[in-house]
Amino acid sequence: MSLDLRLEGSVALVTGGTRGVGAGITRTLLSAGAEVVTCGRTEPEESEADFLPCDVRDPEQVGQLVARIVERFGALDILVNNAGGAPYAEVASSSPRLHEKIVSLNLLAPLNLAREANSVMQQQEKGGSIVNISSISATRPSPGTASYGAAKAGLDNLTATLAVEWAPKVRVNALTLGMVRTELAAAHYPDDAVVARTVPLGRLAEPDEVGACVAFLASPLASYVSGATLQVHGGGELPPVMYAKEDK
């Protein structure tokens, strides 16, 4: 096997691929030679990739999006379910409608996108690859973003389940992301230097580093990897007991 991450001839869809983590993924897939389409509710002023408008929470728009990609490019080889997120909102003081929207964006939208993509990939000789962008919030308490953490936990389970249901034609994997330096990072991590000390590698991830992991999972190098969740969190979070020791 050639140790090559080139993706020439592949058509990829990256949801929310015009900024932050999504932009890093888009840049990496483009540099690997893939044809990349991004989508969102609002067209960006500038985009390195083709852009198609879509509210990924709307199943009808999702179906139309996938159909347009196949009509234009003749295939869909890679789906990256990146669009997601949530504002800070404690459960006791926030509305049920807010949490419905958060779960819809972070769990139901990836499910519907994966379903539409799979219907295309199953008919392709080389199948396809789906990469879901999850979060460490799925694996630990997520105060202030409870429905987000719960949705991401559901996404991890969905990843493992779809990998079984859709094998052998379609591989389904996920990335568990820790803290990433993006345009919106300051809203959650007001002091990068302080936050970085909680990570064993001593810094936040860069969006292009996430993109490199997506490219690996989407490439032939990961041809026997499916149903996996790759942790991209710089070693995780330091145990609270370590801070207790520092205080003494």
Secondary structure in CASP SS format (residue, H / E / C, confidence):
PFRMAT SS
TARGET T0000
AUTHOR 0000-0000-0000
METHOD secondary structure of the structure
MODEL  1
M C 1.00
S C 1.00
L C 1.00
D C 1.00
L C 1.00
R C 1.00
L C 1.00
E C 1.00
G C 1.00
S C 1.00
V E 1.00
A E 1.00
L E 1.00
V E 1.00
T E 1.00
G C 1.00
G C 1.00
T C 1.00
R C 1.00
G H 1.00
V H 1.00
G H 1.00
A H 1.00
G H 1.00
I H 1.00
T H 1.00
R H 1.00
T H 1.00
L H 1.00
L H 1.00
S H 1.00
A C 1.00
G C 1.00
A C 1.00
E E 1.00
V E 1.00
V E 1.00
T E 1.00
C E 1.00
G E 1.00
R C 1.00
T C 1.00
E C 1.00
P C 1.00
E C 1.00
E C 1.00
S C 1.00
E C 1.00
A C 1.00
D E 1.00
F E 1.00
L E 1.00
P E 1.00
C C 1.00
D C 1.00
V C 1.00
R C 1.00
D C 1.00
P H 1.00
E H 1.00
Q H 1.00
V H 1.00
G H 1.00
Q H 1.00
L H 1.00
V H 1.00
A H 1.00
R H 1.00
I H 1.00
V H 1.00
E H 1.00
R H 1.00
F H 1.00
G C 1.00
A C 1.00
L C 1.00
D C 1.00
I E 1.00
L E 1.00
V E 1.00
N E 1.00
N C 1.00
A C 1.00
G C 1.00
G C 1.00
A C 1.00
P C 1.00
Y C 1.00
A C 1.00
E C 1.00
V H 1.00
A H 1.00
S H 1.00
S C 1.00
S C 1.00
P H 1.00
R H 1.00
L H 1.00
H H 1.00
E H 1.00
K H 1.00
I H 1.00
V H 1.00
S H 1.00
L H 1.00
N H 1.00
L H 1.00
L H 1.00
A H 1.00
P H 1.00
L H 1.00
N H 1.00
L H 1.00
A H 1.00
R H 1.00
E H 1.00
A H 1.00
N H 1.00
S H 1.00
V H 1.00
M H 1.00
Q C 1.00
Q C 1.00
Q C 1.00
E C 1.00
K C 1.00
G C 1.00
G E 1.00
S E 1.00
I E 1.00
V E 1.00
N E 1.00
I E 1.00
S E 1.00
S E 1.00
I H 1.00
S H 1.00
A H 1.00
T C 1.00
R C 1.00
P C 1.00
S C 1.00
P C 1.00
G C 1.00
T C 1.00
A H 1.00
S H 1.00
Y H 1.00
G H 1.00
A H 1.00
A H 1.00
K H 1.00
A H 1.00
G H 1.00
L H 1.00
D H 1.00
N H 1.00
L H 1.00
T H 1.00
A H 1.00
T H 1.00
L H 1.00
A H 1.00
V H 1.00
E H 1.00
W C 1.00
A C 1.00
P C 1.00
K C 1.00
V E 1.00
R E 1.00
V E 1.00
N E 1.00
A E 1.00
L E 1.00
T E 1.00
L E 1.00
G C 1.00
M C 1.00
V E 1.00
R C 1.00
T C 1.00
E C 1.00
L C 1.00
A H 1.00
A H 1.00
A H 1.00
H H 1.00
Y C 1.00
P C 1.00
D C 1.00
D H 1.00
A H 1.00
V H 1.00
V H 1.00
A H 1.00
R C 1.00
T C 1.00
V C 1.00
P C 1.00
L C 1.00
G C 1.00
R C 1.00
L C 1.00
A E 1.00
E C 1.00
P H 1.00
D H 1.00
E H 1.00
V H 1.00
G H 1.00
A H 1.00
C H 1.00
V H 1.00
A H 1.00
F H 1.00
L H 1.00
A H 1.00
S C 1.00
P H 1.00
L H 1.00
A H 1.00
S C 1.00
Y C 1.00
V C 1.00
S C 1.00
G C 1.00
A C 1.00
T E 1.00
L E 1.00
Q E 1.00
V E 1.00
H C 1.00
G C 1.00
G C 1.00
G C 1.00
E C 1.00
L C 1.00
P C 1.00
P H 1.00
V H 1.00
M H 1.00
Y H 1.00
A H 1.00
K H 1.00
E H 1.00
D H 1.00
K C 1.00
END
